[in-house]
């Protein structure tokens, strides 16, 4: 599945599960190097999601952003890389 297909299906799944979702996959929407593709909010939990379809690899700026962000994540702020629809299913259940 391509990254765009995965993102479209994953966003639909999150929204159907009650998440407020914004998509930032278009680089023009963010000026932060390495910024994530999708952000989702529900019940005090924020998900920062990088979407990688078949054959996609993280860019150096994405690796740097993740490394800088990870020490600041926890129960209420989570960073995830979604490589399949099963990742979105797991993320949709966060916070229950």
Residue, then its C-alpha position, 0 to 999 in steps of 0.5 A: x500500500x502506498x503512503x497516501x493510501x495508508x494515510x487516507x485509510x488510517x485517517x478515516x479509521x482514527x476519525x471513525x474512532x472519535x479522534x480529531x485529525x489533521x493531516x500535514x503530509x503536504x510539506x507546505x503546511x509546516x516549516x518544521x523540518x521532519x514534521x509528522x504527517x498526521x496529528x490526532x487528538x482525543x481525550x487529552x491524548x495527542x498522537x504524532x504519526x509519521x506514515x510510511x508506505x511500502x518502500x518508504x524510508x525516513x528522511x534524515x530530517x525526520x530521524x532528527x525530529x523524532x530523536x529530539x521529540x522522543x524524550x518529551x513524549x509519554x502517556x499523553x503525547x505519543x510519537x508513532x510510525x505507521x507502516x500498515x493499517x494495523x498500526x492505525x488500528x492500535x493507535x485508534x485504541x489509545x486512551x480507552 
